Amino acid sequence: MTIRILHHQEPGDGWSFDSPDIPGLVGGTDQYDAAEAERAARFALTCEAEERGEPVPEQLEFEHFVPARAAAA
């Protein structure tokens, strides 16, 4: 399963992320942090699976999208 994570940067406000593949997933950090976004996505998917009584997805791949104008430092 491939999860897309969209990163957004607002000057002076840090970074935020969301995913079209996980409704309701949203988060933010002071700096670009792909690992934090992946942890949040895994947590959201785990909670969703447990609520439905389904197995937790294990084989996840992440694709990170960063606007071209943003410097992912």
C-alpha positions as a Markdown table, in Angstrom:
| # | Residue | x | y | z |
|---|---|---|---|---|
| 1 | Met | 0.0 | 0.0 | 0.0 |
| 2 | Thr | 1.4 | 3.4 | -1.0 |
| 3 | Ile | 0.5 | 6.4 | 1.0 |
| 4 | Arg | 1.0 | 9.9 | -0.4 |
| 5 | Ile | 1.9 | 12.6 | 2.0 |
| 6 | Leu | 1.7 | 16.2 | 0.9 |
| 7 | His | 3.9 | 18.7 | 2.7 |
| 8 | His | 3.2 | 22.4 | 2.8 |
| 9 | Gln | 5.4 | 25.3 | 4.0 |
| 10 | Glu | 4.2 | 28.7 | 5.1 |
| 11 | Pro | 7.0 | 31.2 | 5.8 |
| 12 | Gly | 7.2 | 31.9 | 9.5 |
| 13 | Asp | 4.7 | 29.2 | 10.3 |
| 14 | Gly | 6.7 | 26.0 | 9.7 |
| 15 | Trp | 5.6 | 22.9 | 7.9 |
| 16 | Ser | 2.3 | 21.0 | 7.8 |
| 17 | Phe | 1.3 | 17.8 | 6.1 |
| 18 | Asp | -1.8 | 15.9 | 5.1 |
| 19 | Ser | -2.7 | 12.9 | 2.9 |
| 20 | Pro | -5.4 | 12.3 | 0.3 |
| 21 | Asp | -5.1 | 8.6 | 1.3 |
| 22 | Ile | -5.9 | 9.0 | 5.0 |
| 23 | Pro | -8.9 | 11.2 | 5.6 |
| 24 | Gly | -8.4 | 13.5 | 8.6 |
| 25 | Leu | -4.7 | 13.1 | 8.7 |
| 26 | Val | -3.1 | 16.5 | 9.4 |
| 27 | Gly | -0.1 | 17.5 | 11.3 |
| 28 | Gly | 2.7 | 20.0 | 11.6 |
| 29 | Thr | 6.3 | 20.6 | 12.6 |
| 30 | Asp | 8.7 | 23.5 | 12.8 |
| 31 | Gln | 10.9 | 21.9 | 10.2 |
| 32 | Tyr | 10.3 | 19.5 | 7.3 |
| 33 | Asp | 10.2 | 16.0 | 8.9 |
| 34 | Ala | 9.2 | 13.1 | 6.7 |
| 35 | Ala | 9.7 | 10.6 | 9.5 |
| 36 | Glu | 7.2 | 12.4 | 11.8 |
| 37 | Ala | 4.6 | 12.5 | 8.9 |
| 38 | Glu | 5.1 | 8.7 | 8.4 |
| 39 | Arg | 4.7 | 8.0 | 12.2 |
| 40 | Ala | 1.5 | 10.0 | 12.2 |
| 41 | Ala | 0.2 | 8.2 | 9.1 |
| 42 | Arg | 1.0 | 4.8 | 10.6 |
| 43 | Phe | -0.7 | 5.7 | 13.9 |
| 44 | Ala | -3.8 | 6.9 | 12.0 |
| 45 | Leu | -4.0 | 3.7 | 10.0 |
| 46 | Thr | -3.4 | 1.5 | 13.0 |
| 47 | Cys | -6.3 | 3.2 | 14.9 |
| 48 | Glu | -8.6 | 2.9 | 11.9 |
| 49 | Ala | -7.8 | -0.8 | 11.5 |
| 50 | Glu | -8.3 | -1.5 | 15.2 |
| 51 | Glu | -11.6 | 0.3 | 15.2 |
| 52 | Arg | -12.8 | -1.8 | 12.3 |
| 53 | Gly | -11.4 | -5.1 | 13.8 |
| 54 | Glu | -9.2 | -5.5 | 10.8 |
| 55 | Pro | -5.4 | -6.3 | 10.6 |
| 56 | Val | -3.1 | -3.4 | 10.9 |
| 57 | Pro | -1.4 | -2.7 | 7.5 |
| 58 | Glu | 2.2 | -3.6 | 7.6 |
| 59 | Gln | 3.5 | -3.2 | 4.1 |
| 60 | Leu | 3.4 | 0.5 | 3.7 |
| 61 | Glu | 5.4 | 2.7 | 1.3 |
| 62 | Phe | 5.3 | 6.5 | 1.5 |
| 63 | Glu | 5.6 | 9.0 | -1.2 |
| 64 | His | 6.4 | 12.6 | 0.0 |
| 65 | Phe | 5.4 | 15.6 | -2.1 |
| 66 | Val | 7.0 | 18.9 | -1.4 |
| 67 | Pro | 6.3 | 22.1 | -3.3 |
| 68 | Ala | 9.1 | 22.9 | -5.7 |
| 69 | Arg | 9.5 | 26.4 | -4.3 |
| 70 | Ala | 10.0 | 25.0 | -0.7 |
| 71 | Ala | 13.5 | 24.0 | 0.4 |
| 72 | Ala | 13.2 | 20.8 | 2.4 |
| 73 | Ala | 16.1 | 21.3 | 4.7 |
